[in-house]
């Protein structure tokens, strides 16, 4: 799926991010899915995925209204088969994660949940 709303460079960055995210989830062996997604947040904030998220997320209203739904749509379509989670649970979870990442990359980290709270939120969103 290609979306030129934000331009070709944006689309290339999203495509690369989706591919790397899918590879990251394929490489993970952690059986606890909430922990796996919590580690994905860490990877997206300070690991290999950080660069790509930082290029896409800025905390603006445009980011919340346009980029967040686009990323959720693209990520969920590719990740659904890898993580074996129905889209009805995966999409809200990815929306929350992307929202956290928007806040992080915009420097608004004060209200973000810590690791234990994040895992609890993720588990609740997954119905676990």
KANORUR-V207428 format. One record per residue. N is the residue number from 0. RES is the residue in three letters. PSI is psi in degrees with one decimal (* if undefined). OMEGA is omega in degrees with one decimal (999 if undefined). D_CENTER is the distance of its C-alpha to the mean C-alpha in whole Angstrom. Layout:
[[N | RES | PSI | OMEGA | D_CENTER] [N | RES | PSI | OMEGA | D_CENTER]]
//
This chain:
[[0 | UNK | 130.1 | -179.7 | 18] [1 | UNK | 135.9 | 178.4 | 18] [2 | UNK | 109.2 | -177.5 | 18] [3 | UNK | 14.8 | -179.8 | 20] [4 | UNK | -41.2 | -176.3 | 20] [5 | UNK | 0.2 | 177.6 | 18] [6 | UNK | 164.0 | -175.7 | 20] [7 | UNK | -39.5 | -180.0 | 21] [8 | UNK | -42.5 | 176.5 | 19] [9 | UNK | -47.9 | -179.0 | 16] [10 | UNK | -39.8 | 177.6 | 16] [11 | UNK | -41.0 | 179.2 | 17] [12 | UNK | -44.0 | 178.6 | 14] [13 | UNK | -45.2 | -179.8 | 11] [14 | UNK | -43.7 | 178.9 | 13] [15 | UNK | -43.6 | 179.2 | 13] [16 | UNK | -43.6 | 179.0 | 9] [17 | UNK | -43.6 | 179.1 | 9] [18 | UNK | -47.4 | 180.0 | 12] [19 | UNK | -36.3 | 177.7 | 11] [20 | UNK | -42.8 | 178.4 | 8] [21 | UNK | -44.0 | 176.9 | 11] [22 | UNK | -42.5 | -179.4 | 13] [23 | UNK | -47.0 | -179.9 | 12] [24 | UNK | -34.0 | 177.1 | 11] [25 | UNK | -32.9 | -178.1 | 15] [26 | UNK | -19.4 | -174.6 | 16] [27 | UNK | 135.9 | -179.2 | 15] [28 | UNK | -1.3 | -178.3 | 19] [29 | UNK | 118.9 | -178.6 | 18] [30 | UNK | -26.4 | 180.0 | 19] [31 | UNK | 111.8 | -172.8 | 18] [32 | UNK | -35.5 | 178.7 | 14] [33 | UNK | -40.0 | 177.5 | 13] [34 | UNK | -39.7 | 179.3 | 14] [35 | UNK | -44.6 | 179.1 | 12] [36 | UNK | -33.7 | 176.2 | 9] [37 | UNK | -40.7 | 176.5 | 10] [38 | UNK | -31.8 | 175.5 | 11] [39 | UNK | -40.4 | 176.5 | 8] [40 | UNK | -46.4 | 178.3 | 7] [41 | UNK | -44.0 | 179.6 | 10] [42 | UNK | -35.0 | -178.8 | 10] [43 | UNK | -23.1 | 179.9 | 7] [44 | UNK | -32.9 | -173.1 | 10] [45 | UNK | 3.5 | -178.0 | 13] [46 | UNK | -148.5 | -175.6 | 13] [47 | UNK | -29.1 | -177.8 | 13] [48 | UNK | -12.7 | -175.6 | 10] [49 | UNK | -47.6 | -177.3 | 11] [50 | UNK | -42.8 | -176.6 | 13] [51 | UNK | -43.6 | 177.0 | 11] [52 | UNK | -40.0 | -179.9 | 9] [53 | UNK | -31.5 | 178.9 | 12] [54 | UNK | -21.3 | -175.2 | 14] [55 | UNK | -28.0 | -169.6 | 11] [56 | UNK | 130.7 | -179.7 | 11] [57 | UNK | -0.7 | 177.6 | 14] [58 | UNK | 0.2 | -179.8 | 14] [59 | UNK | 165.5 | 176.1 | 17] [60 | UNK | -37.2 | 176.7 | 18] [61 | UNK | -38.5 | 179.0 | 17] [62 | UNK | -46.4 | -179.9 | 13] [63 | UNK | -41.2 | -174.3 | 13] [64 | UNK | -28.5 | -175.9 | 15] [65 | UNK | -46.7 | -175.3 | 14] [66 | UNK | -44.4 | -178.1 | 11] [67 | UNK | -53.7 | -179.7 | 9] [68 | UNK | -35.7 | 178.9 | 11] [69 | UNK | -46.5 | 179.0 | 11] [70 | UNK | -43.4 | 179.5 | 7] [71 | UNK | -44.5 | -180.0 | 7] [72 | UNK | -48.6 | -177.8 | 10] [73 | UNK | -44.6 | -179.7 | 10] [74 | UNK | -45.2 | -175.2 | 7] [75 | UNK | -36.9 | -179.2 | 9] [76 | UNK | -33.8 | 180.0 | 12] [77 | UNK | -34.4 | -175.8 | 12] [78 | UNK | -24.8 | -174.5 | 10] [79 | UNK | -45.8 | -179.0 | 13] [80 | UNK | -31.9 | -177.0 | 16] [81 | UNK | -43.1 | -175.2 | 14] [82 | UNK | -7.6 | 176.5 | 13] [83 | UNK | 47.8 | 177.6 | 16] [84 | UNK | 132.3 | 178.3 | 15] [85 | UNK | 147.0 | -176.4 | 16] [86 | UNK | -27.9 | 178.0 | 14] [87 | UNK | -22.5 | 175.4 | 16] [88 | UNK | -34.9 | -176.2 | 14] [89 | UNK | -42.6 | -177.1 | 10] [90 | UNK | -47.0 | 176.6 | 10] [91 | UNK | -37.3 | 178.2 | 11] [92 | UNK | -47.7 | 178.4 | 8] [93 | UNK | -35.7 | 176.7 | 5] [94 | UNK | -44.0 | 179.3 | 7] [95 | UNK | -44.5 | -180.0 | 8] [96 | UNK | -45.5 | 179.3 | 5] [97 | UNK | -39.4 | 177.0 | 5] [98 | UNK | -46.0 | 177.1 | 8] [99 | UNK | -41.6 | -178.9 | 9] [100 | UNK | -35.9 | 175.0 | 7] [101 | UNK | -47.5 | 179.5 | 10] [102 | UNK | -45.0 | -179.7 | 12] [103 | UNK | -51.2 | -175.7 | 12] [104 | UNK | -15.6 | 175.2 | 12] [105 | UNK | 0.7 | 178.8 | 15] [106 | UNK | 13.8 | -178.8 | 17] [107 | UNK | 69.5 | -171.3 | 17] [108 | UNK | -9.1 | -174.5 | 16] [109 | UNK | -40.4 | -176.1 | 19] [110 | UNK | 4.7 | -178.0 | 18] [111 | UNK | 143.3 | -179.1 | 15] [112 | UNK | 147.9 | 172.9 | 15] [113 | UNK | 178.4 | -175.4 | 16] [114 | UNK | -51.0 | -176.4 | 16] [115 | UNK | -44.8 | 179.5 | 18] [116 | UNK | -40.1 | 179.0 | 17] [117 | UNK | -45.5 | 178.8 | 13] [118 | UNK | -38.5 | 178.1 | 14] [119 | UNK | -44.4 | 178.1 | 17] [120 | UNK | -45.1 | 180.0 | 14] [121 | UNK | -46.0 | 179.3 | 12] [122 | UNK | -41.5 | 178.5 | 15] [123 | UNK | -42.4 | 178.6 | 17] [124 | UNK | -30.6 | 178.6 | 14] [125 | UNK | -7.5 | -179.2 | 15] [126 | UNK | 26.6 | -178.0 | 18] [127 | UNK | * | 999 | 19]]
//
